[in-house]
Amino acid sequence: MIDAPPTTGENILAGIRSVTHLPISHLVYSHHHADHIGAAYLLANKDVTIIAHELTAYELSLTPDAHRPPPHVTFKDSYTLRVDNQTIQLDYKGPVHDPGNIFIYAPKQKVLMVIDIVFPGWVPFASLAEAQNPTMFIKAHDLILEYDFDYYIGGHVDRAGVRKDVLIQQNYIQDVYNNARTAILLSNSPPNATNPLSASTILGPIEAANPDNAWAMFAGYVDTLAQYCANVTTEKWLGKLGGADVYTYSHCEALVESLRIDYGVLGPFGVQPS
Ligand SMILES: [Zn+2]
């Protein structure tokens, strides 16, 4: 058994019984988030071995929760689970979503499960699906495509995916990245008819409305850039991916900030030529 989402509630037990009369031998945690393993306690008993990445065990130790029992077996890089004639490969590739989120691969069935990265048919959930490390979230798309899979399970919304869904989302995220980067570069350029984002233009009114409030200035600056990025990106993707009108702004906001502090694209807040 992989994960135990609380939204399924006790239906999870009926679901298992509808496909097998055999007992559950193992429960694998994809990562520590409660929206994916919050019903684990319904499955956990002395005969069930819970397996997770060592960082998932650590994260769970920070917020002990009886609904998410700690794993019995942890690993660092990879773990192969064999039960009868079935094999599942568990790989850790870095903090692509939260520390401990793993790639779960069934080689015989060519099914890959990586939770909270790709959302087939939809843009990701807010703020790059709450990625704690935006750089690794972006890299995750390439890491997914290295696997030989026919079906992809992402853990949210309404259907499983295929390789094409991963490529489409990678394109969308690349657009968000490019448009966020362009916004920062424009903010460091002189104002003119085609540049509404020059810092010298946008900071003045924010400062006038919020005198001596540094955070208001900065929040207003990031908001203006993220809004530009969201407008340009949404115009292209609306109708192609679900929820582009809902969450593109939050992806833009996350990447404006990540471009600044992770990628070093500091715009007007970087070292200026003298
Ligand atoms: Zn999650």
Residues whose N, C-alpha, C, O or C-beta is under 5 A from the ligand:
A	BS01	ZN	H33 D116
